Each structure stands twice: as C-alpha cells, then as structure tokens.
Amino acid sequence: MDLIGTVVALVVVLLLLAVSFWIVTGFLGAPWVPTSGETVNEMLSMAGVNSGEVVYDLGSGDGRIIIAAAKKFDARSVGVELNPLWVLWTRMKVAVLGLRGKTRVIWGNFFNVNLSEADVVTLYLIQNTNDKLEPKLKEQLKPGSRVVSHVFTFNDWNPVKANTNLQVYVYIVK
C-alpha cells in the first residue's frame, strides 16, 4: 500500500473510532455537545468556585470546564470522561497549558468514580442521566457542595440559583 492509501486508511479508522465512542458515550451518559465559553464561565461563577476548591466535571469532553476552573478560578479540577480520545486531547491541552498540578482527567464512567472530595460538580448531560445520577450525588457529596447543571435539571431538588437564558441551574447538597 502506498503512503496516501495508508494515510486514508488511518483517517477512516480514526473517524470510525471517534463515531463509535460518540455513540457509546451518548448511550451511557450524553453525547458530546460543546458548552459555550460564556456558559462555562457562568456555571463556575454561579457556583461560587473559590481558590483551592475541587471541581469535578462529569462527562468532561474536551476539558473546557476543568481548564477554566483551574485557570480562571484557581481551583483544582477533575474531569471524568468515557471517551478515550477526549481524555487524550484534554491531557495534551492540560500539559501544554502547564496545569498538570491542578487538573486531571479520569478515563472512565462517572457512575464508578467517587465524588466525595468535590466541592462543586458540573454537568451537561441528558435528563435521564441526571435522574440516575441524583442518588449518587446525594450519597457522596458533602453538605454544602454545589451541583451545577446546564439545560437539564434534577426532579427532586430546587435550584438555589438559575440563569434561564443560559439554562444554568445551581443546587446545594443538604
């Protein structure tokens, strides 16, 4: 096979992998839909993220929330992402930005990750996933922890803050 054929085959394989992971992550939690920079800043601001706090982003995708939490809010941040391609991408961005000591990404299913160290949990999932995740958040997060959801809500919780224009909702764990 010549060089061009090899490159084309490699690109096709990578595209098939990317689509496969997109479908799997969509089935298990939510498909990746990028959150705008404005919404990322609003989510972290509304949560009142403070220096030194720990922010978890469930379904962290390309890492934009955990990177913003570390850079703009001086927080320690942890992303949990099922798609290994996004995990690698985010790890590269974190390294290039010099945030390795403040930011990490866990490759795995957030239902299997202990969230007890989190002061703030951010998420942009789907309603069904939020419904399944609610008991875990209640069980593992300490009182006073904040949960910030974009678009989708929690049925049994009342938000303490809401930006209806950007569809950002903040909840306090009791």
C-alpha positions as a LaTeX table, in Angstrom:
\begin{tabular}{lrrr}
\hline
Residue & $x$ (\AA) & $y$ (\AA) & $z$ (\AA) \\
\hline
Met1 & 0.00 & 0.00 & 0.00 \\
Asp2 & 1.36 & 3.44 & $-0.84$ \\
Leu3 & 1.67 & 6.32 & 1.61 \\
Ile4 & $-1.55$ & 8.04 & 0.51 \\
Gly5 & $-3.52$ & 4.81 & 0.86 \\
Thr6 & $-2.08$ & 4.25 & 4.33 \\
Val7 & $-2.97$ & 7.77 & 5.43 \\
Val8 & $-6.52$ & 7.45 & 4.05 \\
Ala9 & $-6.96$ & 4.11 & 5.83 \\
Leu10 & $-5.69$ & 5.60 & 9.09 \\
Val11 & $-8.06$ & 8.57 & 8.81 \\
Val12 & $-11.01$ & 6.26 & 8.14 \\
Val13 & $-10.14$ & 4.10 & 11.15 \\
Leu14 & $-9.80$ & 7.18 & 13.40 \\
Leu15 & $-13.13$ & 8.55 & 12.18 \\
Leu16 & $-14.84$ & 5.21 & 12.82 \\
Leu17 & $-13.33$ & 5.12 & 16.33 \\
Ala18 & $-14.46$ & 8.68 & 17.02 \\
Val19 & $-18.02$ & 7.96 & 15.84 \\
Ser20 & $-18.09$ & 4.71 & 17.84 \\
Phe21 & $-17.02$ & 6.46 & 21.03 \\
Trp22 & $-19.50$ & 9.27 & 20.40 \\
Ile23 & $-22.33$ & 6.73 & 20.10 \\
Val24 & $-21.21$ & 4.77 & 23.19 \\
Thr25 & $-20.82$ & 7.86 & 25.37 \\
Gly26 & $-24.19$ & 9.14 & 24.16 \\
Phe27 & $-25.79$ & 5.86 & 25.14 \\
Leu28 & $-24.13$ & 5.75 & 28.58 \\
Gly29 & $-24.44$ & 9.39 & 29.63 \\
Ala30 & $-24.84$ & 12.06 & 26.99 \\
Pro31 & $-23.46$ & 12.80 & 23.55 \\
Trp32 & $-20.70$ & 15.39 & 23.44 \\
Val33 & $-22.12$ & 18.83 & 22.77 \\
Pro34 & $-19.65$ & 21.65 & 23.41 \\
Thr35 & $-20.59$ & 24.17 & 26.08 \\
Ser36 & $-20.01$ & 27.79 & 25.07 \\
Gly37 & $-17.32$ & 29.79 & 26.85 \\
Glu38 & $-19.98$ & 32.16 & 28.17 \\
Thr39 & $-21.91$ & 29.26 & 29.70 \\
Val40 & $-18.75$ & 27.69 & 31.18 \\
Asn41 & $-17.90$ & 30.97 & 32.92 \\
Glu42 & $-21.48$ & 31.39 & 34.12 \\
Met43 & $-21.61$ & 27.85 & 35.51 \\
Leu44 & $-18.41$ & 28.32 & 37.51 \\
Ser45 & $-19.31$ & 31.87 & 38.61 \\
Met46 & $-22.82$ & 30.92 & 39.72 \\
Ala47 & $-21.36$ & 28.01 & 41.71 \\
Gly48 & $-19.12$ & 30.48 & 43.53 \\
Val49 & $-15.98$ & 28.45 & 42.86 \\
Asn50 & $-13.20$ & 29.57 & 45.19 \\
Ser51 & $-9.44$ & 29.18 & 45.03 \\
Gly52 & $-8.35$ & 25.74 & 46.19 \\
Glu53 & $-11.77$ & 24.13 & 45.89 \\
Val54 & $-12.19$ & 20.90 & 43.94 \\
Val55 & $-14.38$ & 20.98 & 40.82 \\
Tyr56 & $-15.48$ & 17.77 & 39.11 \\
Asp57 & $-16.90$ & 17.86 & 35.59 \\
Leu58 & $-18.85$ & 14.73 & 34.73 \\
Gly59 & $-18.61$ & 13.95 & 31.04 \\
Ser60 & $-15.79$ & 16.45 & 30.65 \\
Gly61 & $-15.43$ & 16.14 & 26.88 \\
Asp62 & $-12.65$ & 18.41 & 25.63 \\
Gly63 & $-11.88$ & 19.69 & 29.13 \\
Arg64 & $-13.07$ & 23.25 & 28.75 \\
Ile65 & $-14.75$ & 23.38 & 32.18 \\
Ile66 & $-11.88$ & 21.84 & 34.15 \\
Ile67 & $-9.36$ & 24.06 & 32.39 \\
Ala68 & $-11.43$ & 27.19 & 33.09 \\
Ala69 & $-11.84$ & 26.15 & 36.73 \\
Ala70 & $-8.07$ & 25.85 & 37.12 \\
Lys71 & $-7.05$ & 28.91 & 35.09 \\
Lys72 & $-9.74$ & 31.47 & 35.97 \\
Phe73 & $-10.88$ & 30.32 & 39.41 \\
Asp74 & $-7.63$ & 28.81 & 40.78 \\
Ala75 & $-9.47$ & 25.59 & 41.66 \\
Arg76 & $-8.21$ & 22.04 & 41.49 \\
Ser77 & $-10.25$ & 20.25 & 38.87 \\
Val78 & $-11.04$ & 16.72 & 37.80 \\
Gly79 & $-12.73$ & 15.68 & 34.59 \\
Val80 & $-14.38$ & 12.30 & 34.19 \\
Glu81 & $-14.72$ & 11.21 & 30.59 \\
Leu82 & $-15.63$ & 7.88 & 28.99 \\
Asn83 & $-14.28$ & 8.65 & 25.52 \\
Pro84 & $-10.52$ & 7.90 & 25.46 \\
Leu85 & $-9.97$ & 10.28 & 22.53 \\
Trp86 & $-11.30$ & 13.22 & 24.57 \\
Val87 & $-9.23$ & 12.09 & 27.56 \\
Leu88 & $-6.05$ & 12.16 & 25.47 \\
Trp89 & $-6.98$ & 15.51 & 23.91 \\
Thr90 & $-7.67$ & 17.06 & 27.31 \\
Arg91 & $-4.47$ & 15.66 & 28.82 \\
Met92 & $-2.49$ & 17.21 & 25.97 \\
Lys93 & $-4.19$ & 20.59 & 26.49 \\
Val94 & $-3.57$ & 20.42 & 30.25 \\
Ala95 & 0.12 & 19.67 & 29.64 \\
Val96 & 0.54 & 22.47 & 27.09 \\
Leu97 & $-1.15$ & 24.95 & 29.43 \\
Gly98 & 1.01 & 23.88 & 32.37 \\
Leu99 & $-1.95$ & 22.81 & 34.50 \\
Arg100 & $-0.86$ & 19.26 & 35.34 \\
Gly101 & $-0.59$ & 20.01 & 39.06 \\
Lys102 & $-4.11$ & 21.45 & 39.22 \\
Thr103 & $-6.08$ & 19.45 & 36.67 \\
Arg104 & $-6.50$ & 15.78 & 35.93 \\
Val105 & $-8.76$ & 13.65 & 33.77 \\
Ile106 & $-10.08$ & 10.26 & 34.73 \\
Trp107 & $-10.85$ & 7.88 & 31.88 \\
Gly108 & $-13.98$ & 6.07 & 32.99 \\
Asn109 & $-17.66$ & 6.05 & 33.73 \\
Phe110 & $-18.60$ & 8.73 & 36.28 \\
Phe111 & $-21.06$ & 6.32 & 37.91 \\
Asn112 & $-17.97$ & 4.37 & 39.05 \\
Val113 & $-15.97$ & 7.37 & 40.33 \\
Asn114 & $-16.02$ & 8.51 & 43.95 \\
Leu115 & $-17.09$ & 12.17 & 44.05 \\
Ser116 & $-16.73$ & 12.73 & 47.80 \\
Glu117 & $-13.81$ & 15.20 & 47.50 \\
Ala118 & $-15.79$ & 17.53 & 45.20 \\
Asp119 & $-16.86$ & 20.97 & 46.37 \\
Val120 & $-18.52$ & 21.62 & 43.01 \\
Val121 & $-19.81$ & 19.18 & 40.39 \\
Thr122 & $-20.64$ & 20.46 & 36.91 \\
Leu123 & $-22.54$ & 18.55 & 34.27 \\
Tyr124 & $-24.21$ & 18.89 & 30.91 \\
Leu125 & $-25.85$ & 15.53 & 30.46 \\
Ile126 & $-29.36$ & 14.45 & 29.48 \\
Gln127 & $-32.42$ & 14.32 & 31.74 \\
Asn128 & $-32.41$ & 10.54 & 32.06 \\
Thr129 & $-28.76$ & 10.57 & 33.16 \\
Asn130 & $-29.37$ & 13.37 & 35.67 \\
Asp131 & $-32.24$ & 11.30 & 37.11 \\
Lys132 & $-29.96$ & 8.26 & 37.52 \\
Leu133 & $-27.11$ & 10.38 & 38.92 \\
Glu134 & $-29.11$ & 12.22 & 41.58 \\
Pro135 & $-28.94$ & 9.46 & 44.27 \\
Lys136 & $-25.16$ & 9.14 & 43.80 \\
Leu137 & $-24.70$ & 12.89 & 44.24 \\
Lys138 & $-26.86$ & 12.89 & 47.38 \\
Glu139 & $-24.94$ & 9.94 & 48.81 \\
Gln140 & $-21.37$ & 11.00 & 48.01 \\
Leu141 & $-21.27$ & 14.81 & 48.16 \\
Lys142 & $-20.80$ & 16.55 & 51.48 \\
Pro143 & $-23.40$ & 19.07 & 52.70 \\
Gly144 & $-22.85$ & 22.48 & 51.12 \\
Ser145 & $-21.38$ & 21.07 & 47.90 \\
Arg146 & $-22.74$ & 22.69 & 44.78 \\
Val147 & $-24.05$ & 20.91 & 41.70 \\
Val148 & $-24.31$ & 22.96 & 38.52 \\
Ser149 & $-26.30$ & 21.59 & 35.61 \\
His150 & $-26.61$ & 23.02 & 32.13 \\
Val151 & $-30.02$ & 22.63 & 30.41 \\
Phe152 & $-31.25$ & 19.56 & 32.31 \\
Thr153 & $-32.45$ & 19.71 & 35.92 \\
Phe154 & $-32.94$ & 17.47 & 38.95 \\
Asn155 & $-36.53$ & 16.49 & 39.68 \\
Asp156 & $-36.25$ & 16.27 & 43.46 \\
Trp157 & $-34.10$ & 19.37 & 44.03 \\
Asn158 & $-34.93$ & 23.06 & 43.82 \\
Pro159 & $-32.21$ & 25.22 & 42.32 \\
Val160 & $-30.84$ & 27.96 & 44.59 \\
Lys161 & $-29.77$ & 29.95 & 41.52 \\
Ala162 & $-30.89$ & 29.85 & 37.91 \\
Asn163 & $-29.95$ & 31.65 & 34.73 \\
Thr164 & $-32.88$ & 30.78 & 32.48 \\
Asn165 & $-31.34$ & 32.50 & 29.45 \\
Leu166 & $-28.30$ & 30.20 & 29.52 \\
Gln167 & $-30.20$ & 27.35 & 31.22 \\
Val168 & $-27.76$ & 27.03 & 34.13 \\
Tyr169 & $-29.05$ & 25.71 & 37.46 \\
Val170 & $-27.19$ & 25.57 & 40.79 \\
Tyr171 & $-28.18$ & 23.19 & 43.57 \\
Ile172 & $-26.81$ & 22.93 & 47.11 \\
Val173 & $-26.42$ & 19.47 & 48.64 \\
Lys174 & $-28.06$ & 19.22 & 52.08 \\
\hline
\end{tabular}
